[in-house]
Amino acid sequence: MKTLPVGGRASFFFSFVGGPNTLEINIGINGESRTFDVEPRTLLVHLLRDNAGLTGTHVACETSICGACTVLVDGKAVKSCTVLAAQAQGCEVTTIEGLADGDQLHPLQEQFWEKHGLQCGFCTPGMILTANQLIASNADPTDEEIRHGIEGNICRCTGYQNIVDAISAAAAQMRD
């Protein structure tokens, strides 16, 4: 069996399974340990949508510009269209589907709804996950800090003020 070291994580090795064209990778997704056989070139966004069936992570620019594909990898917001699935080996990935607690919406989801922080909704999953990381690192962000924190996410519908209001309200709710 051949193994392939992955840069930056020398302790992780991937086994080639089913021939030289696939890798077996283990990833935690929304709190559940999952194993996948994927081609080495598979992007994380495609693994999530096509292999895991989680379509809340959107594909748009595929160049890391728009942020629609943002997920959390070990709590850090990353644009999954430019991350290889193999790079998430051994990590915990959180998608928009993993934020809610059963039927109870996450405060960010609730406030995006209440404050009209969405219109078409295409950017919303990435925007919410980016905001989640922002609030995790700064529980009481100013409007300016929120605007700076979501700079890598594009919304063509709302004009951003309702998004900023929603994130601010969610941060307040999460502090209480």
Phi, psi and omega in degrees: 000129177275151173234153182234114177287146179252127183307137177086341180229069186301338182282347181260132175230147180247138178266135172284124179237153178061028180103180186282002185258357180227156175239145171264121179235148179243124183223140169275125178237117180052041176086001180244129178286129182229147177239135181225147169256115184225159172291147181303333182273000182296128177279151181302319180301321181285325174299314182297315183283311189273322183267320182267348178073023181258096188267007176290337176278118188264152176250126180225273188282331184056025178227012177073020182265319193271330179085002181296338183264010186296133173226170175260128173244113186051040176085355180257133178289125177226151177270107190289353177281350180236019178242128175290142178304322181298334178289343179267006178310126177077003181263166172256121180253130176245126176253176179301328180293339183267358182281317183294152177253090185065236179274354182272116178296148171294149179308324177295316178298316180299314183286329174298323178290310184294321185264009179057046180277017179211154171233283179284333177088356184296319182277346192303312180303314179294322179296316181295317181291325174296316179296326179299315178295319179302312182292327178297328181264345181209097186292343183225065184286145173283167176301321179296317179294324177295312180301319177294320182294332181256014182305329182276008179240127182258133172235126182261001186251317197268339186080005171076333185299318179293328176293314178299316179299319180295317180294318178298315179295321179294319178299317178297317179297321181287335177286329183287000000 
